[in-house]
Amino acid sequence: KVSGGVIWVNGSPLTHVRAPDGSLRPAGEKQLRESRKKIGMVFQQFNLFPNMKVIENITEAPVSVLGKSREEAEVRARELLDLVGLSAKVDAHPSQLSGGQQQRVAIARALAMEPEILLLDEVTSALDPELVAGVLELLGDIARNTDITMLCVTHEMNFARDVSEKVLMFDAGRVVESGSPEKIFSDPSHERTREFLNAVL
């Protein structure tokens, strides 16, 4: 639950509703469910359902949450598996996939919900180094070829510089600086940002 402040998405509060007097109050569960339908999430640790095949992992939420038919969801799932380069793994279980393949399935699963916003939480941190480039390349393709807004928490600075429209530097849970990739990476204003970039680049 949000402990303070308000998150705004496209001009509307994400977890609040406007009362008749104009004030904001916490939203009910129904509105929260509707808000969440617009937002996809890809986690560090994949979080695939181990008892389900790849295609079932991707179709479960569109059928259960969006009310799509099983047939429609499977057609879209196969398209997404083709997009992430895993069309041959449709009947595999997560335990039969590498970490990079599992993360690609997790990305396909998030995209199957047709999100307006995709949240990516350190999606390469659990991967072996040789698998990182493929996942980052896939995310770059999504960023360039869809209208989905992607919010990425990452330590992959080259990826952030190449793909982002806006970069925010966090320190101790607070935004210390934000701006274009050109500004942040070439001429950061904050000493903490300069220290971090000098350490990682």
Backbone hydrogen bonds, N-H to C=O, Kabsch-Sander energy under -0.5 kcal/mol:
donor,donor_aa,acceptor,acceptor_aa,energy
8,W,6,V,-0.6
9,V,12,S,-3.2
12,S,9,V,-1.7
14,L,7,I,-3.6
17,V,25,R,-2.8
19,A,17,V,-0.5
19,A,23,S,-3.6
22,G,19,A,-2.5
25,R,17,V,-2.7
27,A,15,T,-2.5
32,L,28,G,-2.1
33,R,29,E,-2.4
34,E,30,K,-1.9
35,S,31,Q,-2.7
36,R,32,L,-2.3
37,K,33,R,-1.1
38,K,35,S,-1.3
39,I,36,R,-1.5
40,G,117,I,-3.1
42,V,119,L,-2.7
46,F,43,F,-0.8
47,N,45,Q,-3.0
52,M,49,F,-1.5
54,V,92,A,-2.6
55,I,90,V,-2.1
57,N,53,K,-2.4
58,I,54,V,-1.5
59,T,55,I,-1.9
60,E,56,E,-1.9
63,V,59,T,-2.0
64,S,60,E,-2.8
65,V,61,A,-3.3
66,L,61,A,-1.3
68,K,62,P,-2.4
73,A,69,S,-2.5
74,E,70,R,-2.1
75,V,71,E,-2.1
76,R,72,E,-2.0
77,A,73,A,-2.4
78,R,74,E,-2.3
79,E,75,V,-1.7
80,L,76,R,-2.4
81,L,77,A,-2.5
82,D,78,R,-1.8
83,L,79,E,-2.0
84,V,80,L,-2.2
85,G,82,D,-1.0
86,L,81,L,-3.6
89,K,86,L,-2.1
90,V,87,S,-0.8
92,A,89,K,-1.6
96,Q,93,H,-2.3
97,L,94,P,-2.0
102,Q,98,S,-2.6
103,Q,99,G,-2.3
104,R,100,G,-1.7
105,V,101,Q,-2.1
106,A,102,Q,-2.3
107,I,103,Q,-2.0
108,A,104,R,-2.4
109,R,105,V,-2.8
110,A,106,A,-2.0
111,L,107,I,-2.4
112,A,108,A,-1.7
113,M,110,A,-1.1
114,E,111,L,-2.1
116,E,38,K,-2.4
117,I,38,K,-2.0
118,L,149,T,-3.1
119,L,40,G,-3.2
119,L,117,I,-0.5
120,L,151,L,-2.7
121,D,42,V,-2.5
121,D,119,L,-0.5
122,E,120,L,-0.9
122,E,153,V,-2.3
125,S,122,E,-1.7
127,L,124,T,-1.5
131,L,128,D,-2.2
132,V,128,D,-0.8
132,V,129,P,-0.7
133,A,129,P,-0.6
135,V,131,L,-1.4
136,L,132,V,-2.5
137,E,133,A,-2.4
138,L,134,G,-1.9
139,L,135,V,-2.3
140,G,136,L,-2.3
141,D,137,E,-2.1
142,I,138,L,-2.1
143,A,139,L,-2.6
144,R,140,G,-2.1
145,N,141,D,-2.1
146,T,142,I,-1.2
149,T,116,E,-2.5
150,M,148,I,-0.5
151,L,118,L,-2.6
151,L,149,T,-0.5
152,C,150,M,-0.6
153,V,120,L,-2.9
153,V,151,L,-0.5
154,T,152,C,-0.7
157,M,155,H,-1.5
160,A,156,E,-2.3
161,R,157,M,-2.6
162,D,158,N,-2.2
163,V,159,F,-2.4
164,S,160,A,-1.7
167,V,179,G,-3.2
169,M,177,E,-3.2
170,F,168,L,-0.6
171,D,174,R,-2.6
174,R,171,D,-1.4
176,V,169,M,-3.0
176,V,174,R,-0.6
177,E,169,M,-1.2
179,G,167,V,-2.1
184,I,180,S,-2.7
185,F,181,P,-2.6
186,S,182,E,-1.7
187,D,183,K,-2.2
194,R,190,H,-2.0
195,E,191,E,-2.6
196,F,192,R,-2.3
197,L,193,T,-2.7
198,N,194,R,-2.3
199,A,195,E,-1.5
200,V,196,F,-1.7
201,L,197,L,-2.3
